[in-house]
Amino acid sequence: MLNTRWTQALAIAGVTGFLALTGTAGADSTAPIQFNYGAPTSVYPVLYVAEDLGLFEEHGLKPNFHYFDSGAPLLAGLESESLDVVTTGLASIFAVGRGIPVVYLFWEGDAAQAEGLVARDGVDMQSVEDLSQVGTVGVPTGTCAHVSLFHAADKAGIPYKELDTVDIAPPLYANAFHSESIDAGLAWSPYLLDLQAQGHEVVGFDPEWVPGGGACPDMTLARKGALEENPELGHRLAAVNAEARKALESNPDLGVQAIVSRLNVSREVAEAVLDRYLQGVPSFAEQLSPDSRYALVGADGLVAQLVLAAETFAELGVLDGALSEDEILRAIDADYIKSELAAGRND
């Protein structure tokens, strides 16, 4: 379950963010499937390429996109059934924790590959082990970065509670560094690598200290009700994702342009972000391989990452209790990508 702070935040988001949303999924098989698609403003190059190339329309889908500053409005939208499909990071854990009937469809990417610790220019921080030597550290509560900092502290051999932390979003780090109000921070990209381009020091990335190589899966999920209302929705979304992934792999510049246009960063930063992010965009075959850290089957892939993140949130007091493997497994349906592979359309 969510703690009181998150419950209040979601209630506010539900009142202010979704009264005007319209156009949920419809059941007319002769017309494109219309649905509301939500995502926080972040690095989702596969999704952006699919949107830019018109792949949703090619596959008989008509998404109404809504982009938000954080994951909280997504949860309110799913709970109120104002959103049908979302792409997000660890906000999905809070959806499962609230008992919202959602279904994990496929990986969008692995944000842990491009998330890490950045130190302000002039601060002597050579490695994550120097965390105990710095002053205030910025970290946004209830995010992948929060999970990362918890394990970075463990790697440094210090209890998390001994860190001097401040709840601040990565887009605000540049100003906080300029005013010297924080010495370091955990940030996802593009902000992490944009700060590096500004002269600050990236100390390291999540896979260097988070167990299992990271715990920040970017996933595409759908409301169970939307999938039941339109049985083809999940299959078509999987087909769009696979086609967009292949287009991005053959022409990475599509992703660079998409990141530049949406996230207001330089081309140099966008190229660096995409280079890191593409290290964690798994094929459908990888997602169906039990030995892969991206597996949607078994308990050692996605499930392990989400369990770790939920346990960390519980330890940090963001979740009232951790999630079990069974709870997460019940929310995953790999049949959509299995169908794509069985049909021989995608690898």
C-alpha positions as CSV (number, residue, x, y, z in Angstrom):
1,M,0.0,0.0,0.0
2,L,1.0,3.6,-0.5
3,N,1.8,5.8,2.5
4,T,-0.3,8.8,3.3
5,R,1.9,11.3,1.5
6,W,1.6,9.5,-1.8
7,T,-2.1,8.9,-1.3
8,Q,-2.7,12.7,-0.8
9,A,-0.5,13.5,-3.9
10,L,-2.5,11.1,-6.0
11,A,-5.8,12.5,-4.8
12,I,-4.7,16.0,-5.7
13,A,-3.4,14.8,-9.1
14,G,-6.7,13.0,-9.8
15,V,-8.7,16.2,-9.1
16,T,-6.6,18.6,-11.0
17,G,-5.2,16.5,-13.8
18,F,-7.9,14.3,-15.3
19,L,-11.3,16.0,-15.3
20,A,-10.7,17.1,-18.9
21,L,-9.4,13.8,-20.4
22,T,-11.7,12.2,-23.0
23,G,-11.5,9.5,-25.6
24,T,-11.0,6.2,-23.9
25,A,-10.7,2.9,-25.7
26,G,-13.7,1.9,-27.8
27,A,-14.8,-1.5,-29.0
28,D,-15.7,-0.8,-32.7
29,S,-13.5,-3.3,-34.6
30,T,-14.0,-1.4,-37.9
31,A,-12.4,1.8,-36.6
32,P,-9.0,2.6,-35.1
33,I,-8.8,1.8,-31.4
34,Q,-8.9,5.2,-29.6
35,F,-7.3,5.3,-26.2
36,N,-5.6,7.7,-23.8
37,Y,-1.9,7.2,-23.5
38,G,0.0,8.7,-20.5
39,A,3.7,9.1,-19.8
40,P,6.0,11.3,-17.7
41,T,8.3,13.6,-19.7
42,S,11.4,11.5,-19.8
43,V,13.7,9.6,-22.2
44,Y,11.5,7.1,-24.2
45,P,13.1,7.1,-27.6
46,V,11.2,4.0,-28.8
47,L,7.9,5.5,-27.9
48,Y,8.8,8.8,-29.5
49,V,10.0,7.2,-32.7
50,A,6.8,5.3,-32.9
51,E,4.8,8.5,-32.5
52,D,7.0,10.4,-35.0
53,L,6.8,7.7,-37.7
54,G,3.0,7.3,-37.4
55,L,3.3,3.7,-36.4
56,F,0.3,3.7,-34.1
57,E,-1.9,4.8,-36.9
58,E,-0.4,2.2,-39.3
59,H,-1.4,-0.5,-36.8
60,G,-5.0,0.7,-36.3
61,L,-4.5,2.7,-33.2
62,K,-5.4,6.3,-32.4
63,P,-3.7,7.3,-29.1
64,N,-4.5,10.6,-27.4
65,F,-1.1,11.4,-25.7
66,H,-0.8,13.1,-22.4
67,Y,2.7,13.9,-21.0
68,F,3.2,14.8,-17.3
69,D,6.0,16.1,-15.1
70,S,5.9,13.1,-12.8
71,G,4.4,9.6,-12.4
72,A,1.8,10.6,-9.8
73,P,-0.8,11.8,-12.3
74,L,-0.4,8.5,-14.2
75,L,-1.6,6.6,-11.2
76,A,-4.6,8.9,-10.7
77,G,-5.4,8.5,-14.4
78,L,-5.2,4.7,-14.2
79,E,-7.3,4.6,-11.1
80,S,-10.0,6.8,-12.5
81,E,-9.9,5.0,-15.8
82,S,-9.0,8.3,-17.6
83,L,-5.8,6.6,-18.9
84,D,-5.8,3.3,-20.7
85,V,-2.1,2.8,-21.5
86,V,1.0,4.3,-19.8
87,T,4.8,4.1,-20.2
88,T,6.6,4.8,-17.0
89,G,9.3,3.8,-14.6
90,L,8.8,2.8,-11.0
91,A,5.5,4.6,-10.8
92,S,4.1,1.2,-11.9
93,I,5.0,-0.2,-8.4
94,F,2.6,2.2,-6.8
95,A,-0.1,1.2,-9.2
96,V,0.3,-2.5,-8.2
97,G,0.6,-1.5,-4.6
98,R,-2.8,0.4,-4.8
99,G,-4.4,-2.6,-6.3
100,I,-5.1,-0.9,-9.6
101,P,-5.7,-3.6,-12.2
102,V,-2.8,-3.0,-14.6
103,V,-0.9,-5.3,-17.0
104,Y,2.8,-5.1,-17.8
105,L,3.0,-5.6,-21.6
106,F,6.7,-5.1,-22.5
107,W,9.9,-3.3,-21.8
108,E,10.3,0.2,-23.2
109,G,13.9,0.4,-22.0
110,D,16.2,0.3,-19.0
111,A,16.6,3.8,-17.5
112,A,19.2,2.5,-15.0
113,Q,21.7,2.5,-17.8
114,A,21.5,6.3,-18.1
115,E,20.9,7.2,-14.4
116,G,23.6,7.9,-11.9
117,L,25.3,10.1,-9.4
118,V,26.5,13.6,-10.3
119,A,28.7,15.9,-8.2
120,R,28.8,19.6,-8.4
121,D,31.9,21.1,-10.2
122,G,34.5,21.8,-7.5
123,V,33.3,19.1,-5.1
124,D,36.0,16.4,-4.6
125,M,34.1,13.2,-5.3
126,Q,36.0,10.5,-7.1
127,S,33.7,7.5,-6.5
128,V,30.5,6.5,-4.9
129,E,32.5,5.6,-1.8
130,D,33.0,9.3,-1.2
131,L,29.3,9.9,-0.4
132,S,30.1,10.2,3.3
133,Q,32.5,13.1,2.5
134,V,30.0,15.3,0.7
135,G,27.3,17.7,2.0
136,T,23.7,17.8,0.9
137,V,22.6,15.3,-1.8
138,G,19.6,15.9,-4.0
139,V,17.2,13.0,-4.6
140,P,13.5,13.0,-5.7
141,T,11.4,10.9,-3.3
142,G,9.7,7.7,-4.6
143,T,11.6,7.5,-7.9
144,C,14.3,5.3,-9.5
145,A,16.9,7.9,-8.2
146,H,15.7,7.3,-4.7
147,V,16.2,3.6,-5.0
148,S,19.6,4.2,-6.5
149,L,20.8,6.5,-3.8
150,F,19.8,4.0,-1.1
151,H,22.0,1.4,-2.7
152,A,24.8,3.8,-3.4
153,A,24.9,4.6,0.3
154,D,25.1,0.8,1.0
155,K,27.9,0.5,-1.5
156,A,29.7,3.4,0.3
157,G,29.2,1.6,3.6
158,I,27.1,4.2,5.3
159,P,23.4,4.0,6.4
160,Y,21.1,6.0,4.2
161,K,19.7,7.9,7.1
162,E,23.1,9.4,7.8
163,L,23.1,11.1,4.4
164,D,22.0,14.8,4.3
165,T,19.4,14.6,1.6
166,V,16.9,17.0,0.1
167,D,13.8,16.1,-1.9
168,I,14.5,17.9,-5.3
169,A,13.8,17.0,-8.9
170,P,16.7,16.6,-11.3
171,P,15.5,19.5,-13.6
172,L,16.3,21.8,-10.6
173,Y,19.8,20.4,-10.0
174,A,21.6,23.0,-12.2
175,N,20.2,25.9,-10.2
176,A,20.9,24.0,-6.9
177,F,24.5,23.4,-8.0
178,H,24.9,27.1,-9.0
179,S,23.7,28.2,-5.6
180,E,25.8,25.5,-4.0
181,S,22.8,24.4,-2.0
182,I,23.6,20.8,-2.9
183,D,26.9,19.1,-3.5
184,A,25.7,16.0,-5.4
185,G,22.5,14.4,-6.6
186,L,21.0,11.2,-8.1
187,A,19.5,11.9,-11.5
188,W,18.1,10.2,-14.6
189,S,18.9,11.3,-18.1
190,P,18.8,13.6,-19.9
191,Y,19.4,15.7,-16.8
192,L,22.4,13.7,-15.6
193,L,24.3,13.9,-18.9
194,D,23.2,17.5,-19.5
195,L,24.8,18.4,-16.1
196,Q,27.9,16.6,-17.3
197,A,27.9,18.8,-20.4
198,Q,27.7,21.8,-18.2
199,G,31.0,20.8,-16.4
200,H,29.8,18.8,-13.5
201,E,31.1,15.3,-12.7
202,V,29.2,12.1,-13.3
203,V,30.6,9.8,-10.6
204,G,29.0,6.7,-11.9
205,F,25.8,4.9,-13.1
206,D,23.2,2.7,-11.3
207,P,24.5,-0.6,-12.6
208,E,27.7,0.0,-10.6
209,W,26.0,-0.2,-7.2
210,V,22.4,-1.3,-7.5
211,P,22.1,-5.1,-7.1
212,G,21.4,-7.0,-10.3
213,G,22.6,-4.2,-12.5
214,G,19.9,-1.7,-11.8
215,A,16.2,-1.4,-10.8
216,C,14.7,1.3,-13.0
217,P,12.6,-0.6,-15.7
218,D,10.7,1.6,-18.2
219,M,7.6,-0.4,-18.9
220,T,4.5,-0.1,-21.0
221,L,1.4,-1.1,-19.1
222,A,-2.3,-1.1,-19.8
223,R,-5.4,-1.1,-17.7
224,K,-6.8,-4.6,-17.6
225,G,-10.3,-3.2,-18.4
226,A,-9.0,-1.5,-21.5
227,L,-7.4,-4.7,-22.7
228,E,-10.6,-6.6,-22.1
229,E,-12.7,-4.0,-23.9
230,N,-10.3,-4.1,-26.9
231,P,-8.6,-7.6,-27.1
232,E,-6.4,-6.4,-30.0
233,L,-5.0,-3.4,-28.1
234,G,-2.1,-5.2,-26.5
235,H,-1.1,-7.0,-29.6
236,R,-1.1,-3.9,-31.7
237,L,0.9,-2.0,-29.1
238,A,3.5,-4.8,-29.1
239,A,3.7,-4.6,-32.9
240,V,4.2,-0.9,-32.8
241,N,6.9,-1.2,-30.2
242,A,8.8,-3.9,-32.1
243,E,8.7,-1.9,-35.4
244,A,9.8,1.3,-33.7
245,R,12.7,-0.5,-32.0
246,K,13.9,-1.8,-35.3
247,A,13.6,1.6,-36.9
248,L,15.6,3.1,-34.0
249,E,18.3,0.5,-34.3
250,S,18.7,1.0,-38.0
251,N,18.7,4.8,-37.7
252,P,19.6,6.1,-34.2
253,D,19.3,9.6,-35.5
254,L,15.6,9.2,-35.3
255,G,16.0,8.9,-31.5
256,V,18.4,11.8,-31.3
257,Q,16.0,14.1,-33.1
258,A,13.1,12.9,-30.9
259,I,15.0,13.6,-27.7
260,V,16.2,17.0,-28.8
261,S,12.7,18.1,-29.9
262,R,10.9,16.9,-26.7
263,L,13.4,17.4,-23.9
264,N,15.1,20.7,-24.9
265,V,18.7,19.5,-24.8
266,S,21.5,19.9,-27.2
267,R,22.2,17.3,-29.9
268,E,25.5,16.4,-28.2
269,V,23.6,15.6,-25.0
270,A,20.9,13.7,-26.9
271,E,23.5,11.5,-28.6
272,A,25.1,10.7,-25.3
273,V,21.8,9.9,-23.7
274,L,20.7,7.7,-26.5
275,D,24.0,5.8,-26.5
276,R,23.6,5.0,-22.8
277,Y,19.9,4.2,-23.1
278,L,20.2,1.9,-26.1
279,Q,22.4,-0.4,-23.9
280,G,19.1,-1.5,-22.2
281,V,16.4,-1.8,-24.9
282,P,15.7,-5.5,-25.0
283,S,14.3,-7.5,-27.9
284,F,11.2,-9.6,-27.4
285,A,13.4,-12.7,-27.5
286,E,15.4,-11.3,-24.5
287,Q,12.2,-10.5,-22.7
288,L,11.1,-14.1,-23.0
289,S,14.4,-15.6,-22.0
290,P,14.4,-16.7,-18.4
291,D,18.1,-16.1,-18.2
292,S,17.8,-12.4,-19.1
293,R,17.6,-9.6,-16.6
294,Y,14.9,-8.3,-18.9
295,A,12.8,-11.5,-18.6
296,L,9.0,-11.1,-18.3
297,V,8.8,-14.8,-17.3
298,G,10.1,-16.3,-14.1
299,A,11.3,-14.4,-11.0
300,D,14.8,-13.4,-12.0
301,G,14.1,-10.6,-14.6
302,L,11.6,-7.8,-14.3
303,V,10.1,-9.4,-11.2
304,A,13.4,-9.3,-9.3
305,Q,14.0,-5.6,-10.2
306,L,10.5,-4.6,-9.1
307,V,10.7,-6.6,-5.9
308,L,14.0,-5.0,-5.1
309,A,12.6,-1.5,-5.8
310,A,9.5,-2.2,-3.7
311,E,11.6,-3.5,-0.8
312,T,13.8,-0.4,-1.0
313,F,10.7,1.9,-1.0
314,A,9.4,0.1,2.0
315,E,12.7,0.6,3.8
316,L,12.6,4.3,2.9
317,G,9.0,4.6,4.1
318,V,7.6,5.4,0.7
319,L,5.6,2.2,0.5
320,D,3.8,0.8,3.6
321,G,5.0,-2.6,2.7
322,A,7.0,-4.5,0.0
323,L,5.4,-6.3,-2.9
324,S,5.6,-10.1,-3.3
325,E,6.8,-11.9,-6.4
326,D,3.4,-13.4,-6.9
327,E,1.7,-9.9,-6.8
328,I,4.0,-8.7,-9.6
329,L,3.9,-12.0,-11.6
330,R,0.1,-11.7,-11.7
331,A,0.4,-8.3,-13.3
332,I,2.6,-9.5,-16.2
333,D,1.3,-10.8,-19.4
334,A,3.9,-11.9,-21.9
335,D,1.4,-13.4,-24.3
336,Y,1.4,-10.2,-26.5
337,I,5.0,-10.4,-27.3
338,K,4.9,-14.2,-27.6
339,S,2.3,-13.8,-30.3
340,E,4.5,-11.4,-32.2
341,L,7.4,-13.9,-32.1
342,A,5.2,-16.8,-33.0
343,A,3.9,-15.0,-36.0
344,G,7.5,-14.5,-37.1
345,R,7.0,-10.7,-37.4
346,N,9.6,-9.7,-34.8
347,D,12.7,-11.1,-33.1
